[in-house]
Amino acid sequence: MSQAQRLVDTISTQYLLKKHQEDKIRTLYDLCQNLSVGGKIVELGSYHGMSTCALCLSSTTEVYAIDDYSNKFGWAGEEYKESDLTVFNMRTKALGARPILINKDANLARKSLNLPISLIFWDLGVRNRLTMDFKLWQDLIIKGGMFAVHDLPTGILGSNMLRYIIDVEKIYGWQFVKEYPANIRVFVKNG
Ligand SMILES: C[S@@+](CC[C@H](N)C(=O)[O-])C[C@H]1O[C@@H](n2cnc3c(N)ncnc32)[C@H](O)[C@@H]1O
């Protein structure tokens, strides 16, 4: 059995996983095997901690989990609640994951964090702030580091969204590398 499948099995002891969530875990496992040395992992949007656990259990790097845990709706109409934090705490603890939780709005979190980053996993469940977040965070990512985006529109349209942002904003040094399973697009900083 592969290491990635072992991870899926471990996480499934706390989460009732659908196929796309299993794919998400495998993808995050893969990304963690290719981290450039010297940076941390930052997750924007942690919810119940499933992806947080995948990141923590796949690497020895510190994982910063950012979520404001306020009542709101995501782009697909899904509801997020303050009580999601209780589930996050319970399940990450049960799986022995040790993220550094930053219970703040992503913008405020950026102001308090000034770290070298190897991987940002962007999963805020809202699409209209991707440009702003990319611009706010990208300068912290080290050479060879990744910005992985979950849930853009599928296919070329989604990949083009961030490519367009990078071109129009003249943010140099970034390259789209791959569309992974579970609708995760990965951009790498070469410069
Ligand atoms: C799609 S869910 C994250 C799913 C999680 N990454 C996983 O795979 O298990 C989105 C999360 O982003 C959080 N969120 C949305 N907007 C936010 C903001 N502006 N600042 C911080 N967290 C935010 C929500 O509270 C929600 O828990």
The ligand as an SDF file (V2000), in Angstrom:
LIG
                    3D

 27 29  0  0  0  0  0  0  0  0999 V2000
  -13.6520   25.1350    1.8140 C   0  0  0  0  0  0  0  0  0  0  0  0
  -13.5010   25.3750    3.5440 S   0  0  0  0  0  0  0  0  0  0  0  0
  -11.9030   24.7240    3.8740 C   0  0  0  0  0  0  0  0  0  0  0  0
  -11.8430   23.2140    3.7080 C   0  0  0  0  0  0  0  0  0  0  0  0
  -10.5720   22.5890    4.2430 C   0  0  0  0  0  0  0  0  0  0  0  0
   -9.3820   23.1540    3.6290 N   0  0  0  0  0  0  0  0  0  0  0  0
  -10.5660   21.0840    4.0060 C   0  0  0  0  0  0  0  0  0  0  0  0
  -10.1540   20.6440    2.9230 O   0  0  0  0  0  0  0  0  0  0  0  0
  -10.9690   20.3380    4.8850 O   0  0  0  0  0  0  0  0  0  0  0  0
  -13.2900   27.1120    3.6570 C   0  0  0  0  0  0  0  0  0  0  0  0
  -12.9450   27.6680    5.0270 C   0  0  0  0  0  0  0  0  0  0  0  0
  -12.4410   29.0000    4.8030 O   0  0  0  0  0  0  0  0  0  0  0  0
  -12.8430   29.8230    5.8720 C   0  0  0  0  0  0  0  0  0  0  0  0
  -12.8310   31.2230    5.4200 N   0  0  0  0  0  0  0  0  0  0  0  0
  -13.5650   31.8000    4.4450 C   0  0  0  0  0  0  0  0  0  0  0  0
  -13.2690   33.0970    4.3100 N   0  0  0  0  0  0  0  0  0  0  0  0
  -12.2950   33.3600    5.2250 C   0  0  0  0  0  0  0  0  0  0  0  0
  -11.5340   34.5300    5.5640 C   0  0  0  0  0  0  0  0  0  0  0  0
  -11.7280   35.6990    4.9480 N   0  0  0  0  0  0  0  0  0  0  0  0
  -10.6020   34.4410    6.5270 N   0  0  0  0  0  0  0  0  0  0  0  0
  -10.3800   33.2610    7.1680 C   0  0  0  0  0  0  0  0  0  0  0  0
  -11.0560   32.1210    6.8910 N   0  0  0  0  0  0  0  0  0  0  0  0
  -12.0080   32.1650    5.9410 C   0  0  0  0  0  0  0  0  0  0  0  0
  -14.2300   29.3230    6.2490 C   0  0  0  0  0  0  0  0  0  0  0  0
  -14.5280   29.6910    7.5840 O   0  0  0  0  0  0  0  0  0  0  0  0
  -14.1220   27.8180    5.9980 C   0  0  0  0  0  0  0  0  0  0  0  0
  -13.8890   27.1190    7.1930 O   0  0  0  0  0  0  0  0  0  0  0  0
  1  2  1  0
  2  3  1  0
  2 10  1  0
  3  4  1  0
  4  5  1  0
  5  6  1  0
  5  7  1  0
  7  8  2  0
  7  9  1  0
 10 11  1  0
 11 12  1  0
 11 26  1  0
 12 13  1  0
 13 14  1  0
 13 24  1  0
 14 15  1  0
 14 23  1  0
 15 16  2  0
 16 17  1  0
 17 18  1  0
 17 23  2  0
 18 19  1  0
 18 20  2  0
 20 21  1  0
 21 22  2  0
 22 23  1  0
 24 25  1  0
 24 26  1  0
 26 27  1  0
M  CHG  2   2   1   9  -1
M  END
$$$$
